[in-house]
């Protein structure tokens, strides 16, 4: 009988960045945890702006078949609320609200 292959949980941060005319989503894998609860605890201790969100997905450790890799995916708002899908439209709106509040920050700088 084979031993079950353990999972690891990968925490990914997504955020709109760039100048308003050329904004894009930046994605950073920022943490690996041994359980979903520990992965959630990681990002709940962090701050992200309203134009960001979190994603956690499971991977099987040392599983060469890759049949179950990343199938279980969870999305969370910037405040840690669990969601059914990524909040791309809400985050884009929040990004442009931030641009309107801080125009000097998002102004193109001469090099």
C-alpha positions in Angstrom: 0.0 0.0 0.0 1.3 3.4 -1.0 1.6 6.2 1.5 -0.6 9.2 0.6 1.3 12.1 -1.0 1.1 15.2 1.2 -0.1 18.5 -0.1 1.6 21.9 0.2 -0.5 25.1 -0.1 0.9 27.9 -2.2 -0.1 31.5 -1.4 -0.2 33.9 -4.4 -0.8 37.6 -4.2 -2.4 39.4 -7.2 -2.5 43.2 -7.6 -3.1 45.8 -10.2 0.1 47.9 -10.8 1.5 50.3 -13.3 0.4 53.6 -14.9 -3.3 53.9 -15.5 -3.1 53.6 -19.3 -0.9 50.6 -19.0 -2.1 48.9 -15.8 -1.7 45.2 -15.4 -2.1 42.4 -12.8 1.1 41.5 -11.0 1.3 38.0 -9.6 3.7 37.0 -6.8 4.0 33.6 -5.2 4.9 34.6 -1.7 4.5 31.7 0.7 4.2 27.9 0.9 2.4 26.3 3.9 1.7 22.8 5.1 -2.0 23.3 5.5 -4.8 25.5 4.2 -5.3 27.0 7.7 -1.7 28.0 7.9 -1.8 29.5 4.4 -4.8 31.5 5.4 -3.2 32.7 8.6 -0.2 33.8 6.6 -2.0 36.4 4.4 -4.4 37.4 7.2 -1.3 38.8 9.0 -0.4 40.9 6.0 -1.8 44.0 4.4 -2.7 44.5 0.8 -4.4 47.4 -1.0 -8.0 47.3 -2.2 -6.7 46.6 -5.7 -5.2 43.3 -4.7 -6.4 39.8 -3.8 -5.1 36.5 -2.6 -5.2 33.0 -4.1 -4.3 29.7 -2.5 -3.9 26.4 -4.4 -2.8 22.9 -3.3 0.0 21.0 -4.9 1.1 17.4 -4.3 4.6 17.2 -3.0 7.0 15.1 -5.2 4.1 13.7 -7.3 5.5 13.1 -10.7 2.1 12.4 -12.3 1.0 16.0 -11.8 -2.6 14.8 -12.1 -3.9 16.7 -9.0 -1.6 19.7 -9.1 -3.3 22.9 -8.3 -6.9 21.6 -8.7 -8.1 23.0 -5.4 -8.0 26.8 -5.7 -9.3 29.3 -3.2 -9.6 33.0 -3.8 -9.8 35.7 -1.1 -10.4 39.5 -1.1 -7.8 41.9 0.0 -9.4 41.7 3.5 -9.3 37.9 3.6 -13.0 37.1 2.8 -13.3 33.8 0.9 -14.6 34.3 -2.7 -15.8 31.9 -5.4 -13.7 33.6 -8.2 -11.0 36.2 -8.5 -12.3 39.8 -7.9 -10.7 41.3 -11.0 -13.4 43.8 -11.9 -13.7 45.0 -8.2 -9.9 45.3 -8.0 -9.6 47.2 -11.3 -12.2 49.7 -10.0 -10.3 50.1 -6.7 -7.1 50.7 -8.7 -8.7 53.5 -10.7 -10.2 55.0 -7.5 -6.7 55.0 -6.0 -5.4 56.7 -9.2 -8.0 59.4 -8.8 -7.1 60.0 -5.1 -3.3 60.0 -5.7 -2.7 61.4 -9.2 0.9 62.5 -8.5 1.9 58.9 -7.5 0.7 57.5 -10.8 2.0 60.3 -13.0 4.7 59.1 -15.6 8.1 60.0 -14.3 10.8 61.2 -16.8 13.9 59.1 -16.8 
